[in-house]
Amino acid sequence: MSDTEQTIAVIGGTGGLGSALAYRWGKASHEIFVGSRSAEKAELAAAELNRRLGTQTVHGLANRDAAAAAEIVVLTVPFANHEAIVEEITEAVQGKIVVDTTVPLVPPKVSHVQLPEGGSVAKRTQENLGGNVRVVSAFQTVAAAHLAEDESVEGEVLVCGDNVEARTIVLALVETLGLKGWHGGPIDNSVVSESLTPLLIFLNKRYRLNGAGIRIVGH
Protein backbone atom coordinates (compact mmCIF):
# COMPACT_ATOMS: atom_id res chain seq x y z
CA MET A 1 0.00 0.00 0.00
CA SER A 2 1.55 3.32 -0.99
CA ASP A 3 1.03 6.51 0.95
CA THR A 4 -1.09 8.06 -1.79
CA GLU A 5 -3.47 5.08 -1.80
CA GLN A 6 -4.35 5.30 1.87
CA THR A 7 -7.71 6.52 3.04
CA ILE A 8 -7.82 7.88 6.57
CA ALA A 9 -10.84 8.48 8.79
CA VAL A 10 -10.28 11.05 11.53
CA ILE A 11 -12.92 10.40 14.16
CA GLY A 12 -13.42 13.61 16.09
CA GLY A 13 -12.01 15.40 13.08
CA THR A 14 -13.79 18.66 13.85
CA GLY A 15 -11.71 19.20 17.01
CA GLY A 16 -8.27 20.76 17.34
CA LEU A 17 -6.02 17.73 16.90
CA GLY A 18 -8.36 15.96 14.49
CA SER A 19 -8.68 18.89 12.10
CA ALA A 20 -4.92 19.53 12.25
CA LEU A 21 -4.10 15.92 11.38
CA ALA A 22 -6.72 15.89 8.63
CA TYR A 23 -5.23 19.05 7.13
CA ARG A 24 -1.65 17.77 7.20
CA TRP A 25 -2.55 14.38 5.75
CA GLY A 26 -4.71 16.08 3.14
CA LYS A 27 -1.66 18.09 2.09
CA ALA A 28 0.21 14.78 1.74
CA SER A 29 -2.35 13.53 -0.82
CA HIS A 30 -4.28 11.16 1.42
CA GLU A 31 -8.03 10.91 1.03
CA ILE A 32 -9.60 12.00 4.32
CA PHE A 33 -12.94 11.22 5.95
CA VAL A 34 -13.73 13.62 8.78
CA GLY A 35 -15.97 11.98 11.35
CA SER A 36 -18.24 13.64 13.88
CA ARG A 37 -21.29 12.73 15.93
CA SER A 38 -23.05 15.25 13.68
CA ALA A 39 -22.78 14.54 9.95
CA GLU A 40 -23.65 18.17 9.23
CA LYS A 41 -20.82 19.40 11.42
CA ALA A 42 -18.44 16.99 9.70
CA GLU A 43 -19.51 18.23 6.27
CA LEU A 44 -18.85 21.84 7.26
CA ALA A 45 -15.40 20.94 8.59
CA ALA A 46 -14.61 19.00 5.42
CA ALA A 47 -15.67 21.93 3.24
CA GLU A 48 -13.33 24.25 5.14
CA LEU A 49 -10.42 21.81 4.83
CA ASN A 50 -11.06 21.44 1.09
CA ARG A 51 -11.04 25.22 0.79
CA ARG A 52 -7.66 25.44 2.55
CA LEU A 53 -6.22 22.55 0.55
CA GLY A 54 -7.66 23.58 -2.81
CA THR A 55 -8.95 20.02 -3.35
CA GLN A 56 -12.06 17.92 -2.92
CA THR A 57 -10.35 14.99 -1.19
CA VAL A 58 -11.83 15.56 2.28
CA HIS A 59 -15.30 14.20 3.04
CA GLY A 60 -17.50 14.77 6.07
CA LEU A 61 -19.52 11.89 7.53
CA ALA A 62 -21.00 10.66 10.77
CA ASN A 63 -18.43 8.77 12.87
CA ARG A 64 -19.56 5.26 12.01
CA ASP A 65 -19.79 6.00 8.27
CA ALA A 66 -16.36 7.65 8.26
CA ALA A 67 -14.82 4.65 10.02
CA ALA A 68 -16.43 2.28 7.52
CA ALA A 69 -15.13 4.27 4.53
CA ALA A 70 -11.43 4.31 5.40
CA GLU A 71 -8.54 1.87 5.65
CA ILE A 72 -6.99 3.55 8.68
CA VAL A 73 -9.09 5.03 11.48
CA VAL A 74 -7.69 7.69 13.82
CA LEU A 75 -9.42 8.48 17.11
CA THR A 76 -9.03 12.12 18.18
CA VAL A 77 -11.85 12.36 20.71
CA PRO A 78 -12.05 13.63 24.30
CA PHE A 79 -11.52 11.01 26.98
CA ALA A 80 -15.04 11.64 28.31
CA ASN A 81 -16.55 10.53 24.97
CA HIS A 82 -14.01 7.87 24.11
CA GLU A 83 -15.72 4.72 25.35
CA ALA A 84 -19.04 5.52 23.68
CA ILE A 85 -17.40 6.33 20.35
CA VAL A 86 -15.27 3.18 20.40
CA GLU A 87 -18.45 1.17 20.91
CA GLU A 88 -20.14 3.05 18.08
CA ILE A 89 -17.44 2.27 15.50
CA THR A 90 -16.51 -1.26 16.64
CA GLU A 91 -18.19 -3.09 13.79
CA ALA A 92 -16.93 -0.63 11.16
CA VAL A 93 -13.24 -0.97 12.12
CA GLN A 94 -12.89 -4.76 12.13
CA GLY A 95 -9.81 -5.83 10.16
CA LYS A 96 -8.36 -2.30 10.17
CA ILE A 97 -5.70 -0.25 11.93
CA VAL A 98 -7.07 2.08 14.60
CA VAL A 99 -4.75 4.84 15.79
CA ASP A 100 -5.74 6.05 19.24
CA THR A 101 -4.47 9.51 20.22
CA THR A 102 -6.64 9.76 23.33
CA VAL A 103 -5.19 10.96 26.61
CA PRO A 104 -7.03 10.39 29.92
CA LEU A 105 -7.33 14.07 30.83
CA VAL A 106 -9.88 14.64 33.59
CA PRO A 107 -10.73 18.34 34.14
CA PRO A 108 -9.98 20.41 36.06
CA LYS A 109 -6.67 18.68 36.89
CA VAL A 110 -5.46 18.23 33.33
CA SER A 111 -1.82 18.65 34.38
CA HIS A 112 -2.09 15.59 36.66
CA VAL A 113 -1.53 12.03 35.44
CA GLN A 114 -4.84 10.19 35.87
CA LEU A 115 -4.59 6.83 34.14
CA PRO A 116 -7.73 4.72 33.68
CA GLU A 117 -8.32 1.30 35.14
CA GLY A 118 -6.24 -1.20 33.22
CA GLY A 119 -3.30 1.15 32.71
CA SER A 120 -3.93 3.07 29.49
CA VAL A 121 -6.67 4.24 27.13
CA ALA A 122 -5.11 2.54 24.11
CA LYS A 123 -4.88 -0.82 25.88
CA ARG A 124 -8.58 -0.58 26.77
CA THR A 125 -9.32 0.27 23.14
CA GLN A 126 -7.50 -2.85 21.98
CA GLU A 127 -9.40 -4.99 24.48
CA ASN A 128 -12.75 -3.48 23.50
CA LEU A 129 -12.24 -3.72 19.73
CA GLY A 130 -10.84 -7.24 19.83
CA GLY A 131 -7.98 -9.10 18.22
CA ASN A 132 -9.16 -8.48 14.64
CA VAL A 133 -8.28 -4.78 15.03
CA ARG A 134 -4.69 -3.56 15.22
CA VAL A 135 -4.67 -0.68 17.69
CA VAL A 136 -1.72 1.72 17.64
CA SER A 137 -1.18 4.54 20.14
CA ALA A 138 0.40 7.78 18.86
CA PHE A 139 0.43 11.62 18.80
CA GLN A 140 0.09 12.24 22.55
CA THR A 141 3.24 14.40 22.61
CA VAL A 142 2.55 16.84 19.76
CA ALA A 143 0.67 20.13 20.15
CA ALA A 144 -2.37 20.38 17.87
CA ALA A 145 -1.84 24.12 17.41
CA HIS A 146 1.54 23.51 15.77
CA LEU A 147 0.17 20.87 13.40
CA ALA A 148 -2.62 23.20 12.31
CA GLU A 149 -0.16 25.68 10.80
CA ASP A 150 1.65 25.46 7.46
CA GLU A 151 5.10 25.86 9.00
CA SER A 152 7.35 22.89 9.74
CA VAL A 153 6.72 21.39 13.15
CA GLU A 154 9.24 20.07 15.66
CA GLY A 155 8.68 17.17 18.00
CA GLU A 156 8.82 13.41 18.09
CA VAL A 157 6.14 10.77 18.44
CA LEU A 158 6.14 7.46 20.32
CA VAL A 159 4.20 4.79 18.42
CA CYS A 160 3.04 1.82 20.50
CA GLY A 161 1.10 -1.27 19.47
CA ASP A 162 1.25 -5.04 19.59
CA ASN A 163 1.49 -5.43 15.79
CA VAL A 164 4.85 -4.38 14.33
CA GLU A 165 3.51 -4.00 10.77
CA ALA A 166 0.75 -1.67 11.99
CA ARG A 167 3.27 0.40 13.94
CA THR A 168 5.43 0.68 10.82
CA ILE A 169 2.48 1.92 8.75
CA VAL A 170 1.64 4.53 11.39
CA LEU A 171 5.28 5.62 11.60
CA ALA A 172 5.10 6.39 7.87
CA LEU A 173 2.01 8.52 8.51
CA VAL A 174 3.88 10.34 11.28
CA GLU A 175 6.69 11.14 8.87
CA THR A 176 4.31 12.58 6.27
CA LEU A 177 3.50 15.23 8.90
CA GLY A 178 7.16 16.22 9.06
CA LEU A 179 7.64 14.59 12.45
CA LYS A 180 10.02 11.91 13.66
CA GLY A 181 8.37 8.73 14.92
CA TRP A 182 9.77 5.96 17.09
CA HIS A 183 8.69 2.35 17.57
CA GLY A 184 7.60 2.49 21.20
CA GLY A 185 6.96 -1.20 21.73
CA PRO A 186 3.73 -3.00 22.69
CA ILE A 187 0.41 -1.38 23.54
CA ASP A 188 1.23 -1.69 27.26
CA ASN A 189 3.89 1.00 26.75
CA SER A 190 1.22 3.52 25.77
CA VAL A 191 0.92 4.25 29.47
CA VAL A 192 4.13 6.28 29.09
CA SER A 193 2.91 8.34 26.13
CA GLU A 194 -0.44 9.03 27.78
CA SER A 195 1.29 10.10 30.99
CA LEU A 196 3.54 12.54 29.14
CA THR A 197 0.67 14.75 27.96
CA PRO A 198 -0.37 16.10 31.38
CA LEU A 199 3.32 16.60 32.17
CA LEU A 200 3.75 18.65 28.98
CA ILE A 201 0.65 20.67 29.89
CA PHE A 202 2.21 21.40 33.27
CA LEU A 203 5.49 22.48 31.62
CA ASN A 204 3.62 24.78 29.23
CA LYS A 205 1.96 26.52 32.14
CA ARG A 206 4.93 26.59 34.50
CA TYR A 207 7.48 27.82 31.98
CA ARG A 208 5.14 29.65 29.59
CA LEU A 209 6.03 27.38 26.70
CA ASN A 210 4.13 27.24 23.44
CA GLY A 211 3.29 23.58 22.88
CA ALA A 212 6.04 21.60 24.61
CA GLY A 213 7.04 18.31 23.00
CA ILE A 214 9.66 15.60 23.33
CA ARG A 215 12.85 14.56 21.58
CA ILE A 216 14.71 11.26 21.92
CA VAL A 217 18.48 11.71 22.22
CA GLY A 218 21.31 9.20 22.04
CA HIS A 219 24.85 8.62 20.82
C-alpha positions as CSV (number, residue, x, y, z in Angstrom):
1,M,0.0,0.0,0.0
2,S,1.5,3.3,-1.0
3,D,1.0,6.5,1.0
4,T,-1.1,8.1,-1.8
5,E,-3.5,5.1,-1.8
6,Q,-4.4,5.3,1.9
7,T,-7.7,6.5,3.0
8,I,-7.8,7.9,6.6
9,A,-10.8,8.5,8.8
10,V,-10.3,11.0,11.5
11,I,-12.9,10.4,14.2
12,G,-13.4,13.6,16.1
13,G,-12.0,15.4,13.1
14,T,-13.8,18.7,13.8
15,G,-11.7,19.2,17.0
16,G,-8.3,20.8,17.3
17,L,-6.0,17.7,16.9
18,G,-8.4,16.0,14.5
19,S,-8.7,18.9,12.1
20,A,-4.9,19.5,12.3
21,L,-4.1,15.9,11.4
22,A,-6.7,15.9,8.6
23,Y,-5.2,19.0,7.1
24,R,-1.6,17.8,7.2
25,W,-2.6,14.4,5.7
26,G,-4.7,16.1,3.1
27,K,-1.7,18.1,2.1
28,A,0.2,14.8,1.7
29,S,-2.3,13.5,-0.8
30,H,-4.3,11.2,1.4
31,E,-8.0,10.9,1.0
32,I,-9.6,12.0,4.3
33,F,-12.9,11.2,5.9
34,V,-13.7,13.6,8.8
35,G,-16.0,12.0,11.4
36,S,-18.2,13.6,13.9
37,R,-21.3,12.7,15.9
38,S,-23.0,15.3,13.7
39,A,-22.8,14.5,10.0
40,E,-23.7,18.2,9.2
41,K,-20.8,19.4,11.4
42,A,-18.4,17.0,9.7
43,E,-19.5,18.2,6.3
44,L,-18.9,21.8,7.3
45,A,-15.4,20.9,8.6
46,A,-14.6,19.0,5.4
47,A,-15.7,21.9,3.2
48,E,-13.3,24.2,5.1
49,L,-10.4,21.8,4.8
50,N,-11.1,21.4,1.1
51,R,-11.0,25.2,0.8
52,R,-7.7,25.4,2.5
53,L,-6.2,22.6,0.5
54,G,-7.7,23.6,-2.8
55,T,-9.0,20.0,-3.4
56,Q,-12.1,17.9,-2.9
57,T,-10.4,15.0,-1.2
58,V,-11.8,15.6,2.3
59,H,-15.3,14.2,3.0
60,G,-17.5,14.8,6.1
61,L,-19.5,11.9,7.5
62,A,-21.0,10.7,10.8
63,N,-18.4,8.8,12.9
64,R,-19.6,5.3,12.0
65,D,-19.8,6.0,8.3
66,A,-16.4,7.7,8.3
67,A,-14.8,4.7,10.0
68,A,-16.4,2.3,7.5
69,A,-15.1,4.3,4.5
70,A,-11.4,4.3,5.4
71,E,-8.5,1.9,5.6
72,I,-7.0,3.6,8.7
73,V,-9.1,5.0,11.5
74,V,-7.7,7.7,13.8
75,L,-9.4,8.5,17.1
76,T,-9.0,12.1,18.2
77,V,-11.8,12.4,20.7
78,P,-12.1,13.6,24.3
79,F,-11.5,11.0,27.0
80,A,-15.0,11.6,28.3
81,N,-16.6,10.5,25.0
82,H,-14.0,7.9,24.1
83,E,-15.7,4.7,25.4
84,A,-19.0,5.5,23.7
85,I,-17.4,6.3,20.3
86,V,-15.3,3.2,20.4
87,E,-18.4,1.2,20.9
88,E,-20.1,3.1,18.1
89,I,-17.4,2.3,15.5
90,T,-16.5,-1.3,16.6
91,E,-18.2,-3.1,13.8
92,A,-16.9,-0.6,11.2
93,V,-13.2,-1.0,12.1
94,Q,-12.9,-4.8,12.1
95,G,-9.8,-5.8,10.2
96,K,-8.4,-2.3,10.2
97,I,-5.7,-0.2,11.9
98,V,-7.1,2.1,14.6
99,V,-4.7,4.8,15.8
100,D,-5.7,6.1,19.2
101,T,-4.5,9.5,20.2
102,T,-6.6,9.8,23.3
103,V,-5.2,11.0,26.6
104,P,-7.0,10.4,29.9
105,L,-7.3,14.1,30.8
106,V,-9.9,14.6,33.6
107,P,-10.7,18.3,34.1
108,P,-10.0,20.4,36.1
109,K,-6.7,18.7,36.9
110,V,-5.5,18.2,33.3
111,S,-1.8,18.6,34.4
112,H,-2.1,15.6,36.7
113,V,-1.5,12.0,35.4
114,Q,-4.8,10.2,35.9
115,L,-4.6,6.8,34.1
116,P,-7.7,4.7,33.7
117,E,-8.3,1.3,35.1
118,G,-6.2,-1.2,33.2
119,G,-3.3,1.2,32.7
120,S,-3.9,3.1,29.5
121,V,-6.7,4.2,27.1
122,A,-5.1,2.5,24.1
123,K,-4.9,-0.8,25.9
124,R,-8.6,-0.6,26.8
125,T,-9.3,0.3,23.1
126,Q,-7.5,-2.9,22.0
127,E,-9.4,-5.0,24.5
128,N,-12.8,-3.5,23.5
129,L,-12.2,-3.7,19.7
130,G,-10.8,-7.2,19.8
131,G,-8.0,-9.1,18.2
132,N,-9.2,-8.5,14.6
133,V,-8.3,-4.8,15.0
134,R,-4.7,-3.6,15.2
135,V,-4.7,-0.7,17.7
136,V,-1.7,1.7,17.6
137,S,-1.2,4.5,20.1
138,A,0.4,7.8,18.9
139,F,0.4,11.6,18.8
140,Q,0.1,12.2,22.5
141,T,3.2,14.4,22.6
142,V,2.5,16.8,19.8
143,A,0.7,20.1,20.1
144,A,-2.4,20.4,17.9
145,A,-1.8,24.1,17.4
146,H,1.5,23.5,15.8
147,L,0.2,20.9,13.4
148,A,-2.6,23.2,12.3
149,E,-0.2,25.7,10.8
150,D,1.6,25.5,7.5
151,E,5.1,25.9,9.0
152,S,7.4,22.9,9.7
153,V,6.7,21.4,13.1
154,E,9.2,20.1,15.7
155,G,8.7,17.2,18.0
156,E,8.8,13.4,18.1
157,V,6.1,10.8,18.4
158,L,6.1,7.5,20.3
159,V,4.2,4.8,18.4
160,C,3.0,1.8,20.5
161,G,1.1,-1.3,19.5
162,D,1.3,-5.0,19.6
163,N,1.5,-5.4,15.8
164,V,4.9,-4.4,14.3
165,E,3.5,-4.0,10.8
166,A,0.8,-1.7,12.0
167,R,3.3,0.4,13.9
168,T,5.4,0.7,10.8
169,I,2.5,1.9,8.8
170,V,1.6,4.5,11.4
171,L,5.3,5.6,11.6
172,A,5.1,6.4,7.9
173,L,2.0,8.5,8.5
174,V,3.9,10.3,11.3
175,E,6.7,11.1,8.9
176,T,4.3,12.6,6.3
177,L,3.5,15.2,8.9
178,G,7.2,16.2,9.1
179,L,7.6,14.6,12.4
180,K,10.0,11.9,13.7
181,G,8.4,8.7,14.9
182,W,9.8,6.0,17.1
183,H,8.7,2.4,17.6
184,G,7.6,2.5,21.2
185,G,7.0,-1.2,21.7
186,P,3.7,-3.0,22.7
187,I,0.4,-1.4,23.5
188,D,1.2,-1.7,27.3
189,N,3.9,1.0,26.7
190,S,1.2,3.5,25.8
191,V,0.9,4.3,29.5
192,V,4.1,6.3,29.1
193,S,2.9,8.3,26.1
194,E,-0.4,9.0,27.8
195,S,1.3,10.1,31.0
196,L,3.5,12.5,29.1
197,T,0.7,14.7,28.0
198,P,-0.4,16.1,31.4
199,L,3.3,16.6,32.2
200,L,3.7,18.6,29.0
201,I,0.6,20.7,29.9
202,F,2.2,21.4,33.3
203,L,5.5,22.5,31.6
204,N,3.6,24.8,29.2
205,K,2.0,26.5,32.1
206,R,4.9,26.6,34.5
207,Y,7.5,27.8,32.0
208,R,5.1,29.7,29.6
209,L,6.0,27.4,26.7
210,N,4.1,27.2,23.4
211,G,3.3,23.6,22.9
212,A,6.0,21.6,24.6
213,G,7.0,18.3,23.0
214,I,9.7,15.6,23.3
215,R,12.9,14.6,21.6
216,I,14.7,11.3,21.9
217,V,18.5,11.7,22.2
218,G,21.3,9.2,22.0
219,H,24.8,8.6,20.8
